[in-house]
Amino acid sequence: MNRTIRCTVNGKKKELSVDIRQSLLEVLREELGLISVKQGCAAGECGACTVLIDNVPIDACLYLAVWADGRSIRTVEGESKNDKLSRVQQAFVDEGAVQCGICTPGFVMAATAFVEKHQGQKVTRNEIRRGLAGNLCRCTGYDTIITAVKKSLDEDFFCYDENSGGRRFRPA
């Protein structure tokens, strides 16, 4: 049985006919082509499918698409603006917080929610670890991910470089 849902995905209003049994992960990947949303475990354990629903990190593999009716959904594809990476995405790149890439979109979205919630606050590395606890990575050892999140929280860490047309790390 299908149901029509209306939601906002990465800032764009969508009207979709979805099977009531479909996960949000399936709809985002198969219907909308948002392939950053990865299926890892399909059990809500790994976080590879993390998206933000009304700015809250959610495992899309466990979330039925019909529940997204009236909600705002954000994926990695919607985080960059005007061909510029978000501050979290840029920090992940600059810190080398990516390796195989399977977990990266989920980590970026979980980190984005964490940074937005804690902007302007001093947080410890352990607090960041707890904030990202639902996301697993087999490659990086987490240190570069934690460092990227920490730097994303630091207002002084970023400045606008008019010559390059984008954000760059403030020189040491």
N, C-alpha and C positions, 0 to 999 in steps of 0.2 A: 504494500500500500504506500502510495506517495503522498507527500504533503508539501505545500508551498511554504517556503520560509523567506523572510526578508531580513537581511542583515547588512552590515557595513564591513567590507573586507579591505583592509589597507586604505581606508578613507573613501572607498567607492561603494555606493549602494548596490546591492545585488538582490535579485529575486530568483530563487532556485526551487526546482521541484526535486525533492529528495525522498528516497526510500526511508521509511521511519526506522529501519534497522541499520542504516549507514552511519559510520562514525564520521566525525568532522574531518578526521585525517583523510578518509577516502574522498570526501567531497572536495576538500581543498586541493588534493593532488589530482584526482581524476576529472573532476568537473571544471575546476578553475585553473589547473595547470601550475599550481604553486608547489613546486617540487622541493622547496627547502624543508617542507614538513616531512620528515623521514619516519618510516615505520621501522622501529628497532625491535622492541620486544613484543609489541601489541598487547601489553599487560600493565602499562602504566608504571613500569619500573625504571626505565632508562632515561626518559626525558628527551629523546631524540625528536619527538613530535611536539615539543612544547610550543604553544602559541599563546598570545595574550588575548583573553576574552574580557572585555571591559577592564583592561589593564591588569588582569590577574593571570599569572602563568597557569596554564591548564594543559594536561596531556590530551592531545587531540585524538589519540587512539581510543580513549575511554569515554569521550564526550560525544554523545549522539548529535548528529547534525541538526535534528529538529529542535534541540535545546538552544541552538544558536539564533533562533528566531528573535529579532529585535535587538540583537547584541552587536557589539563592535569587536571585530577580530583583527588582530595584527599578526603578520608573519614577517620573516626576515626580508622578503621582497619589498615590503612597504616601509622599511626603516630608513633607507637612503632617500635623500631629497635632492632634487636637481643634480643628480649624478655625484652626490657627495655622500660618503658613508656617514652613518650616525656616529656619535662619539664612542659608543660601545663597539660598534663594528670596527672603527678605526683603531681603537685600543687593542682589539683582538689581533688585527693585522700587524700592528707595530710591535706587539709583544710576542708574536709568533705563537699565539694561543690556539693555533689550528694545526692539525696534522692530517689525518685521513679525511676529516670533514663530515663524517656521519653525525657526530654529536654537535657539531659547531652551531647550526641554526638554532637548535633547542637551547644550547647554552647562551647564545646571544640574546634570545628572547627572555630567558630567565634572568640573565644579567641586566637586561634593559628594565625589567620590572623592579629589580632590586635597586638599581641606580635611581630610577624615578621615585621610588619610595624613600630612599635615604639621601637624596640630593642635599648637599650642604651639611651633612652630619659626618662626624668622625666615626668610622667603623673599623673594627679589627679584621684581620685576615680570617680569624675563626668565625666572626659574624658573617662574613662573605661566604665562607664554606657552608655554614648552616643555611644561608639564603639560597644556595645552589644545590642543596642536598638531594633534590629529586632528579638531578642530571648526572649521568655517568659518562666517563671517558676512559678508554683503554689505552690511549696513546700518549697523552701529554703529561701525566703525573700531576695535573691540576695547578701547579705553581704559576705557570704563565697565564692561566685563566684567572686565577685569583689576583695576580698583579694587574691584568688588564681591567678587571672590575674596579680595583682600588684606584687605578689611574683615571677611570671614567668618572669617578666620584670627585676627583680633585679639580675644582674650578680653575685653579692656577695652572693646571697641567696643559690646558688647551689655550691656544690663541688663534686669531684669524690671520692668515698670511695672505695679503692681497695679491702678492706676486704669483702664488700657486693656485689661488682661487678656492682654497679650502682650509680646513682646520689642520694644524700641525702642532706637534708637541713644542712647548716652549723650550728654547735652548737652555742647557744647563749653565 
